[in-house]
Amino acid sequence: MSPGDSRLPPSWGNLLLDNISDAVMVTDCDGIIHYWSSGAERTFFYTSGEAQGKHVNILYVPTEGEELQEAQLLAQDGEIISDVEAQMKRKDGGVRTVLLSIVPVLGETGEVDFLACIGKDISLVRGLEEKVLASEKLETVKEMIITLNHKMSQPLAVAGCYLGMLQNEKMEIDFGEKKEYLREIETQLDRVAHLLRRIAEMEEVKTVQYLASNKMVEVDEEEGPQD
C-alpha cells in the first residue's frame, strides 16, 4: 500500500463525526495518516490533503515525541489510551496543548489495523489556569508583605527605641541599664528572626482577615521568643 492510499471505508467520515470541533485522525500502525477531520484542520492548520499520507510525527514536539510514540505502541497492542495531555505542533510551528485519546481499531483478523486518535485542544483552558495561578501568586505575595509589615513593625520599633536611647549622648545611662537595653534589642530581633524562620518552614499558606478587604498569612508563632 502506498502512502495516502486509504483502506478505510467511506462510512468512516460519518462514523468519526467529521464536523465536530475536536481533532480526529486515523493512522495505520506505521503512523501514516489515513483520515484527517475538519477539526484537525482547524487545530493543526494542515488541510486533509496535506496531512493524509504523512507520518503523524509531523505533529510531534521533540521534547514529547517519545511519550507519544509510547502511547501509540500501547494502542497498537490493543490498549485504549485515554486523556493523555501532550504538547503538539501545528503547521506554522505553534504548539498547542492537546488532550489526546487513542482507540485501537481491529480488522477482520482481530489484529489492530488502525488507530483512531481524538485530540481536544485545551490550550485556552491551560492558559487561563496559568493566569489564575499567577494572580494567586501575586495575591499571596501581597498577603505576605502585609503579614511581615504587621508582625515585624512592633519588635523593630521597640528595638529601634532602645537603640535610640543608647545612642543619645544626653541620656545618662549606667552600665546595668545599657546591658538591659541590649538584651531587649536582642529579644526583639530574635522575634523577627523567629517569624522569618516560621514563614520559611510553612508547608501550606493559610490566610486570615486583617483590615477591610486585606488578608494576611496566618503564622503559628508558638514556641517563639517571648516578651
C-alpha positions in Angstrom: 0.0 0.0 0.0 1.5 3.4 -1.0 1.3 6.3 1.4 -2.0 8.0 1.3 -3.9 5.1 -0.2 -6.6 4.7 2.3 -8.1 1.3 3.1 -10.8 3.0 5.2 -14.4 2.5 4.0 -16.3 5.7 3.0 -18.5 5.4 6.2 -15.6 6.3 8.4 -16.1 10.1 7.8 -19.6 9.9 9.3 -18.5 7.4 12.0 -15.9 9.8 13.3 -18.1 12.9 13.0 -16.1 14.9 10.6 -17.8 18.1 11.7 -17.1 18.0 15.4 -14.7 20.6 16.9 -12.2 18.1 18.2 -9.3 16.9 16.0 -9.9 13.4 14.7 -7.4 11.5 12.7 -6.8 7.8 11.9 -3.4 6.3 11.3 -2.2 2.9 10.5 0.2 1.0 12.7 3.1 2.6 10.9 2.0 6.1 11.9 0.8 7.1 8.4 -2.3 9.3 8.5 -5.3 8.0 6.5 -8.1 10.2 7.8 -8.0 13.8 8.9 -11.1 15.7 10.1 -12.0 19.3 9.6 -11.5 19.7 13.4 -7.9 18.5 12.9 -7.5 21.1 10.1 -8.7 23.9 12.5 -6.4 22.6 15.3 -3.2 21.9 13.4 -3.7 24.1 10.2 -2.9 21.2 7.9 -5.5 20.5 5.3 -6.8 17.0 4.8 -4.8 16.8 1.5 -1.6 17.9 3.3 -1.9 15.6 6.2 -3.1 12.3 4.6 -0.1 10.2 3.6 2.2 12.0 6.1 3.6 10.4 9.2 1.9 11.5 12.4 5.3 12.7 13.7 4.7 16.0 11.8 2.7 16.9 15.0 5.4 15.8 17.5 7.2 18.3 19.6 10.8 17.0 20.0 10.6 17.0 23.8 7.4 14.9 23.9 7.8 12.7 20.8 8.9 9.7 22.7 5.9 9.8 25.1 3.5 10.0 22.2 5.3 7.1 20.4 5.0 5.1 23.6 1.2 5.8 23.7 1.0 4.7 20.1 2.8 1.4 20.8 0.5 0.7 23.7 -2.5 1.3 21.5 -1.1 -1.0 18.8 -1.1 -3.7 21.4 -4.8 -3.2 21.9 -4.8 -0.8 24.8 -7.1 2.2 24.8 -5.2 5.4 25.7 -7.4 8.0 27.4 -6.8 11.7 28.1 -3.0 12.0 27.6 -2.1 15.6 27.9 0.6 16.5 25.3 2.2 19.4 23.5 1.6 19.0 19.8 2.9 21.1 16.9 0.9 23.0 14.3 1.8 23.5 10.6 3.0 27.1 11.5 5.3 25.8 14.2 3.0 26.9 17.0 2.4 24.5 19.9 -1.0 23.5 21.3 -1.8 21.7 24.5 -3.9 18.7 23.4 -5.8 16.1 25.5 -5.3 13.0 23.4 -7.1 9.7 23.3 -6.2 6.8 21.1 -8.5 3.9 20.3 -7.2 0.7 18.5 -9.5 -0.4 15.6 -9.4 -4.1 14.9 -9.5 -5.5 11.4 -11.2 -8.7 10.2 -8.4 -10.9 11.6 -8.8 -9.4 15.0 -5.5 -7.6 14.8 -5.1 -3.9 15.2 -5.3 -2.3 11.8 -5.8 1.4 12.6 -5.5 3.8 15.5 -8.3 6.4 15.9 -7.0 9.5 17.6 -9.1 12.2 19.1 -7.5 15.4 20.3 -9.2 18.1 22.3 -7.3 21.5 22.2 -7.2 22.7 25.8 -4.6 25.4 25.2 -7.1 28.1 26.2 -8.0 26.3 29.4 -4.4 25.8 30.4 -3.6 29.4 29.5 -6.4 30.6 31.8 -5.3 28.3 34.6 -1.7 29.8 34.3 -3.2 33.3 34.6 -5.2 32.4 37.6 -2.2 30.8 39.3 -0.1 33.9 38.5 -2.8 36.1 40.0 -3.0 33.9 43.1 0.8 34.1 43.5 0.7 37.9 43.3 -2.1 37.9 45.9 0.0 35.6 48.2 2.9 38.0 47.8 0.7 40.9 48.8 -0.6 39.0 51.8 2.9 38.0 52.9 4.0 41.7 52.7 1.0 42.7 54.9 1.9 40.0 57.3 5.6 41.0 57.6 4.7 44.6 58.0 2.2 43.8 60.7 4.3 41.2 62.6 7.7 42.9 62.3 6.7 46.6 62.9 6.3 46.3 66.7 9.6 44.4 67.5 11.6 46.6 65.2 10.0 49.7 66.6 10.9 48.6 70.2 14.4 47.6 69.2 14.8 51.0 67.4 13.6 52.8 70.5 16.2 51.2 72.8 18.9 51.7 70.2 18.0 55.4 70.0 18.3 55.7 73.8 21.7 54.1 73.7 22.9 56.5 71.0 21.5 59.5 72.8 24.6 61.2 74.3 22.4 63.4 76.5 21.0 60.5 78.4 23.0 59.3 81.4 22.7 55.5 81.2 24.7 53.3 83.6 26.3 50.0 82.6 23.4 47.9 84.0 20.8 49.8 82.1 22.9 49.5 78.9 23.0 45.8 79.3 19.2 45.7 79.9 18.6 47.7 76.7 20.9 45.5 74.7 19.1 42.4 76.0 15.8 43.9 75.0 17.1 44.8 71.5 18.4 41.2 71.1 15.0 39.8 72.3 13.1 41.9 69.7 15.5 40.9 66.9 15.1 37.3 67.9 11.3 37.7 67.5 11.8 38.9 63.9 14.2 36.1 63.1 11.8 33.5 64.6 9.0 35.0 62.4 11.1 34.7 59.3 12.0 31.1 60.1 8.4 30.1 60.7 7.4 31.6 57.3 10.2 29.8 55.6 9.1 26.5 57.2 5.5 26.8 56.2 4.2 23.9 54.1 0.8 25.4 53.5 -0.2 29.1 53.2 -3.4 29.9 55.2 -4.8 33.4 55.3 -6.9 35.3 57.9 -8.8 38.6 57.5 -6.8 41.6 58.5 -8.2 45.1 57.7 -11.1 45.8 55.3 -10.6 43.6 52.2 -7.0 42.8 53.1 -5.8 39.5 54.3 -2.5 38.3 55.9 -0.8 35.0 56.2 -1.6 33.0 59.3 1.7 32.3 61.1 2.0 29.9 64.0 4.3 31.6 66.4 4.2 29.1 69.2 7.4 28.4 71.0 8.8 31.7 69.7 10.8 34.2 71.8 8.5 35.7 74.5 8.3 39.4 75.5 
